[in-house]
Each structure stands twice: as structure tokens, then as C-alpha cells.
Amino acid sequence: MLITRFKNEKRLKQAALSMNIEPLFFVPTAKKLEDFLSLAKQRKALAHGIESLHVTLEGPKIPIPQLRELLALSSRKLSDLELVLPKLSKAGWSRLLQGLRLPHLSHIRTNAPHAALSELLLLHPQVQYLSVDSCDRAGRECILEAAPLPALSEMVGPLSCISSVINGRPLTRVSAKLDAGRSGAVAVPDFLRALSTSMAAVTNLQIPFPPRIRGILRHIADAAPALESLVLQETRSPLVRRASERRAWDNTNAWASDLWRMPRLTTLALLTHTSLIPHPGDAQEEERLVQEWVISNGHHHPSLRHLALCYHAGDEGEVISYWDLNDRVWIKAGGHNNANIDVPWLWG
């Protein structure tokens, strides 16, 4: 028995010594976690060298003690942490995150309940990037509002949570999504009001909006005039039953004028479920549309250089087009007349 255990430990030590120290580490299964910890116990440098850790466990049984052990071992250099555990209970999340200290942690992506996450953030005021899932406090202030996040510059999450967090934080990049079960017609204006009264100087914004908000671009310009990059994602709405119903950009003069209210804007992307032109994919029609958008009162927008158009989004006839300004001429830089194209920066 002792001889067998000695031989197993010797094999593990040899395996650990032969492994490269990797700064990027993924844990897709509990077995992978168990195997790695066995090796790390023989050679702690394997865990000490982890800088970016990504744990995504789908199973119902989450090995919390082993996860805490891995987090403790990797705390020396860990700066980027992803924890996605869909089946873990609120009590389990509290046990996992309680008292955890990661001195170099700067980026967090997680589906943790916000109450447990807020306890982690209290111990890590240096966090710069935060990506969260839906809050369980629908219609009330998100508990993350109380977290001291003086270094937070980028946030991804539901509109209501970002609305609660944005005030008093130096956010420059925001990627918002609709709250589960909450109307976008309410959430979007609430978010833009919070943005306009905050001290945040947002330069990059990705935001969903319902078709019924006709003045969406004007509202965004009023709230964040310093924007440099804007991604607009039109949501499907049962209140807009016909694709032929008017959209904000149908009034091209007002649309162009509102773009001028963001003089630093260099990149604009629009995703819509309807068509933008009579003949989808026609380059000449797209070019005319682009010209109408970027020229107001005979003057070209001072900064706009890149346009991305995604229309008939999610349908079989989906079209994605990219336009760039080159020597004062708008040129189609690429695109696809095809469904099932994955464009992460458009879709979020």
C-alpha cells in the first residue's frame, strides 16, 4: 500500500515537473480541477504562475473546497478571473467567495449572485473590469451600488445594474443588455438618465433599445456626448408588429443631426431586425444611406470613420456590411449576405 502510494506520488511529481507553467488556465470539468490540484501539490509553481483563470462548471455538484484551494494557490499573480457556475446555489456562492483575497485581481466575469459578489468586491477595490449576469432585485437598486469600485473603467451587464453602479465610478466602456423580465422601454431611459447625471466619461457604449424609442440617438448624445464608439442593438418588440413601422433612422435629417451631437464619434454599428434599404445587400443603396447619415447641412461628420450595418438580423436574409471612410470617400470594406454569421462585437 505504502509502496503503491509512493510510486503514484513519484509519477505525479515527474508529470508536474514536465509540465509548462501556463499563465492562462481553463477548468471546464471537476475532473480537470482535481487532476490539476494533484499536480500543483507536487509543484506549486504550476498554480502560482496562473494569471488568467477561467472556471466554467455546468454540473450540479460544484467542488467548492477544491475551487477555493485553486484560487488560493493562484492568488500570487491572478489578475483575470472568470467564474461561471450555473447550478451553484446562493449559499454555495457565499461559501466559495467568502473572505477570498486576490491582491492582483483586476478583471472579473461571473454569474455569481450580486450579494455574494459584492462581498468579494469589498475586498478588491482595484477591480477595473466587471461583467455580471442578471440581478435578483428587479425594480430596486442593485446591491453592487454599495461596492467601492474607484478603479472600475469597464462594465458589462444588465441596464438596471449598470444604472446603479455608474454614478461616481470612472467608467469609460459600457456594454449593456436588457434585464430579464423588464421592459426595455423603461430600462433604457432609466439607464440614460443615470448616465447623464453621473460623472462617468463613457467613450464606448453598446446598448440594446426597443424600436418604439424613436429618439434613441438624441437621448444617447445628451447623456454621453464624448462617445467615440457606439453599438446600437434593436430588440424585438411585440409592440412593433410590422417591419414597415417607422424607426429612428427613417428621418435621416434628424439622425444625421443627432450624430453631430457626438463630435468625437469614430465608429457606429447598428443592428436591426428590419431592412435599411429597398434591396438588401445592394452596395449603391447602402452607400446612399451612409452618405445621408454622415452629412448634415452639407458638412461631413467631423470624426465618423467606420460604420457597421447589420439588418434583417437573425433572419435567413441577414446582411452585415462594413463601411470605412478613406480619403473622404466611403468604401465598403466587407460584409456578408448570409445568416448565422457570428459577430461578437455586434451581438455582445
ZIRAVEN-V811034 format. One record per residue. RES is the residue in one small letter. PHI is phi in whole degrees, -180 to 180 (999 if undefined). BURIAL is b if it has 16 or more other C-alpha atoms within 10 Angstrom, else e. Layout:
res=RES phi=PHI burial=BURIAL
res=RES phi=PHI burial=BURIAL
This chain:
res=m phi=999 burial=e
res=l phi=-66 burial=e
res=i phi=-66 burial=e
res=t phi=-62 burial=e
res=r phi=-63 burial=e
res=f phi=-61 burial=e
res=k phi=-64 burial=e
res=n phi=-64 burial=e
res=e phi=-66 burial=e
res=k phi=-65 burial=e
res=r phi=-65 burial=e
res=l phi=-63 burial=b
res=k phi=-63 burial=b
res=q phi=-64 burial=e
res=a phi=-64 burial=e
res=a phi=-65 burial=b
res=l phi=-68 burial=b
res=s phi=-84 burial=e
res=m phi=-80 burial=e
res=n phi=-78 burial=e
res=i phi=-82 burial=e
res=e phi=-107 burial=e
res=p phi=-73 burial=b
res=l phi=-111 burial=e
res=f phi=-137 burial=e
res=f phi=-114 burial=e
res=v phi=-123 burial=b
res=p phi=-89 burial=e
res=t phi=-142 burial=e
res=a phi=-65 burial=b
res=k phi=-64 burial=e
res=k phi=-62 burial=e
res=l phi=-63 burial=b
res=e phi=-62 burial=b
res=d phi=-65 burial=e
res=f phi=-66 burial=b
res=l phi=-63 burial=b
res=s phi=-61 burial=e
res=l phi=-73 burial=b
res=a phi=-66 burial=b
res=k phi=-68 burial=e
res=q phi=-82 burial=b
res=r phi=-148 burial=b
res=k phi=-62 burial=e
res=a phi=-60 burial=b
res=l phi=-61 burial=b
res=a phi=-84 burial=b
res=h phi=-62 burial=b
res=g phi=-88 burial=b
res=i phi=-73 burial=b
res=e phi=-110 burial=b
res=s phi=-132 burial=b
res=l phi=-118 burial=b
res=h phi=-127 burial=b
res=v phi=-112 burial=b
res=t phi=-132 burial=b
res=l phi=-113 burial=b
res=e phi=-90 burial=e
res=g phi=-67 burial=e
res=p phi=-74 burial=e
res=k phi=-103 burial=e
res=i phi=-101 burial=b
res=p phi=-77 burial=b
res=i phi=-60 burial=e
res=p phi=-59 burial=e
res=q phi=-68 burial=e
res=l phi=-64 burial=b
res=r phi=-62 burial=b
res=e phi=-63 burial=e
res=l phi=-63 burial=b
res=l phi=-64 burial=b
res=a phi=-66 burial=b
res=l phi=-67 burial=b
res=s phi=-94 burial=b
res=s phi=-69 burial=b
res=r phi=-62 burial=b
res=k phi=-125 burial=b
res=l phi=-61 burial=b
res=s phi=-121 burial=b
res=d phi=-123 burial=b
res=l phi=-127 burial=b
res=e phi=-118 burial=b
res=l phi=-128 burial=b
res=v phi=-123 burial=b
res=l phi=-133 burial=b
res=p phi=-61 burial=e
res=k phi=-95 burial=e
res=l phi=-78 burial=b
res=s phi=-74 burial=e
res=k phi=-60 burial=e
res=a phi=-65 burial=e
res=g phi=-64 burial=b
res=w phi=-62 burial=b
res=s phi=-61 burial=b
res=r phi=-66 burial=e
res=l phi=-68 burial=b
res=l phi=-96 burial=b
res=q phi=-59 burial=e
res=g phi=71 burial=e
res=l phi=-67 burial=b
res=r phi=-128 burial=e
res=l phi=-127 burial=b
res=p phi=-62 burial=e
res=h phi=-107 burial=b
res=l phi=-65 burial=b
res=s phi=-129 burial=b
res=h phi=-127 burial=b
res=i phi=-131 burial=b
res=r phi=-127 burial=b
res=t phi=-158 burial=b
res=n phi=-106 burial=b
res=a phi=-63 burial=b
res=p phi=-57 burial=b
res=h phi=-68 burial=b
res=a phi=-65 burial=b
res=a phi=-68 burial=b
res=l phi=-65 burial=b
res=s phi=-62 burial=b
res=e phi=-65 burial=b
res=l phi=-65 burial=b
res=l phi=-68 burial=b
res=l phi=-60 burial=e
res=l phi=-92 burial=b
res=h phi=-135 burial=b
res=p phi=-68 burial=b
res=q phi=-83 burial=b
res=v phi=-61 burial=b
res=q phi=-106 burial=b
res=y phi=-127 burial=b
res=l phi=-138 burial=b
res=s phi=-123 burial=b
res=v phi=-129 burial=b
res=d phi=-96 burial=b
res=s phi=-59 burial=b
res=c phi=-92 burial=b
res=d phi=-98 burial=e
res=r phi=-116 burial=e
res=a phi=-55 burial=e
res=g phi=82 burial=e
res=r phi=-124 burial=e
res=e phi=-64 burial=b
res=c phi=-67 burial=b
res=i phi=-64 burial=b
res=l phi=-68 burial=b
res=e phi=-57 burial=b
res=a phi=-82 burial=e
res=a phi=-73 burial=b
res=p phi=-77 burial=b
res=l phi=-127 burial=b
res=p phi=-68 burial=e
res=a phi=-104 burial=b
res=l phi=-65 burial=b
res=s phi=-115 burial=b
res=e phi=-141 burial=b
res=m phi=-139 burial=b
res=v phi=-124 burial=b
res=g phi=167 burial=b
res=p phi=-64 burial=b
res=l phi=-56 burial=b
res=s phi=-67 burial=b
res=c phi=-69 burial=b
res=i phi=-65 burial=b
res=s phi=-59 burial=b
res=s phi=-73 burial=b
res=v phi=-87 burial=b
res=i phi=-65 burial=b
res=n phi=-69 burial=b
res=g phi=85 burial=e
res=r phi=-110 burial=b
res=p phi=-83 burial=b
res=l phi=-65 burial=b
res=t phi=-120 burial=b
res=r phi=-127 burial=b
res=v phi=-132 burial=b
res=s phi=-123 burial=b
res=a phi=-105 burial=b
res=k phi=-136 burial=b
res=l phi=-70 burial=b
res=d phi=-72 burial=b
res=a phi=-61 burial=e
res=g phi=76 burial=e
res=r phi=-120 burial=e
res=s phi=-66 burial=e
res=g phi=-66 burial=b
res=a phi=-66 burial=e
res=v phi=-98 burial=e
res=a phi=-66 burial=b
res=v phi=-66 burial=b
res=p phi=-59 burial=b
res=d phi=-61 burial=e
res=f phi=-63 burial=b
res=l phi=-67 burial=b
res=r phi=-65 burial=e
res=a phi=-63 burial=b
res=l phi=-66 burial=b
res=s phi=-69 burial=b
res=t phi=-97 burial=e
res=s phi=-85 burial=b
res=m phi=-94 burial=e
res=a phi=-69 burial=b
res=a phi=-107 burial=b
res=v phi=-69 burial=b
res=t phi=-111 burial=b
res=n phi=-129 burial=b
res=l phi=-136 burial=b
res=q phi=-121 burial=b
res=i phi=-145 burial=b
res=p phi=-84 burial=b
res=f phi=-153 burial=b
res=p phi=-79 burial=b
res=p phi=-58 burial=b
res=r phi=-69 burial=b
res=i phi=-83 burial=b
res=r phi=-71 burial=b
res=g phi=-97 burial=e
res=i phi=-57 burial=b
res=l phi=-68 burial=b
res=r phi=-65 burial=b
res=h phi=-63 burial=b
res=i phi=-66 burial=b
res=a phi=-62 burial=b
res=d phi=-67 burial=b
res=a phi=-82 burial=b
res=a phi=-142 burial=b
res=p phi=-67 burial=b
res=a phi=-91 burial=b
res=l phi=-58 burial=b
res=e phi=-113 burial=b
res=s phi=-141 burial=b
res=l phi=-136 burial=b
res=v phi=-117 burial=b
res=l phi=-106 burial=b
res=q phi=-118 burial=b
res=e phi=-70 burial=b
res=t phi=-93 burial=b
res=r phi=-76 burial=e
res=s phi=-135 burial=e
res=p phi=-67 burial=e
res=l phi=-78 burial=e
res=v phi=-112 burial=e
res=r phi=-86 burial=e
res=r phi=-116 burial=e
res=a phi=-63 burial=e
res=s phi=-80 burial=e
res=e phi=-65 burial=e
res=r phi=-66 burial=e
res=r phi=-119 burial=b
res=a phi=-58 burial=b
res=w phi=-83 burial=b
res=d phi=-65 burial=e
res=n phi=-87 burial=e
res=t phi=-64 burial=b
res=n phi=-65 burial=b
res=a phi=-67 burial=b
res=w phi=-61 burial=b
res=a phi=-64 burial=b
res=s phi=-64 burial=b
res=d phi=-68 burial=b
res=l phi=-63 burial=b
res=w phi=-66 burial=b
res=r phi=-73 burial=b
res=m phi=-119 burial=b
res=p phi=-66 burial=b
res=r phi=-95 burial=b
res=l phi=-64 burial=b
res=t phi=-108 burial=b
res=t phi=-133 burial=b
res=l phi=-130 burial=b
res=a phi=-126 burial=b
res=l phi=-130 burial=b
res=l phi=-116 burial=b
res=t phi=-139 burial=b
res=h phi=-90 burial=b
res=t phi=-105 burial=b
res=s phi=-94 burial=b
res=l phi=-100 burial=b
res=i phi=-138 burial=e
res=p phi=-61 burial=e
res=h phi=-120 burial=e
res=p phi=-52 burial=b
res=g phi=91 burial=b
res=d phi=-72 burial=e
res=a phi=-65 burial=e
res=q phi=-67 burial=e
res=e phi=-66 burial=e
res=e phi=-62 burial=b
res=e phi=-62 burial=e
res=r phi=-62 burial=e
res=l phi=-62 burial=e
res=v phi=-59 burial=b
res=q phi=-60 burial=e
res=e phi=-64 burial=b
res=w phi=-76 burial=b
res=v phi=-95 burial=b
res=i phi=-115 burial=b
res=s phi=-130 burial=b
res=n phi=53 burial=e
res=g phi=81 burial=e
res=h phi=-118 burial=e
res=h phi=-78 burial=b
res=h phi=-53 burial=b
res=p phi=-66 burial=e
res=s phi=-129 burial=b
res=l phi=-62 burial=b
res=r phi=-129 burial=b
res=h phi=-138 burial=b
res=l phi=-128 burial=b
res=a phi=-124 burial=b
res=l phi=-119 burial=b
res=c phi=-125 burial=b
res=y phi=-127 burial=b
res=h phi=55 burial=b
res=a phi=-60 burial=b
res=g phi=82 burial=b
res=d phi=-100 burial=e
res=e phi=-63 burial=e
res=g phi=-95 burial=e
res=e phi=-56 burial=b
res=v phi=-126 burial=b
res=i phi=-125 burial=b
res=s phi=-132 burial=b
res=y phi=-119 burial=b
res=w phi=-125 burial=b
res=d phi=-126 burial=b
res=l phi=-88 burial=e
res=n phi=-135 burial=e
res=d phi=53 burial=e
res=r phi=67 burial=e
res=v phi=-123 burial=e
res=w phi=-81 burial=b
res=i phi=-124 burial=e
res=k phi=-74 burial=b
res=a phi=-89 burial=e
res=g phi=164 burial=e
res=g phi=162 burial=e
res=h phi=-143 burial=e
res=n phi=-105 burial=e
res=n phi=-161 burial=e
res=a phi=-84 burial=e
res=n phi=64 burial=e
res=i phi=-91 burial=e
res=d phi=-92 burial=e
res=v phi=-124 burial=e
res=p phi=-55 burial=e
res=w phi=-71 burial=e
res=l phi=-87 burial=b
res=w phi=-88 burial=e
res=g phi=83 burial=e
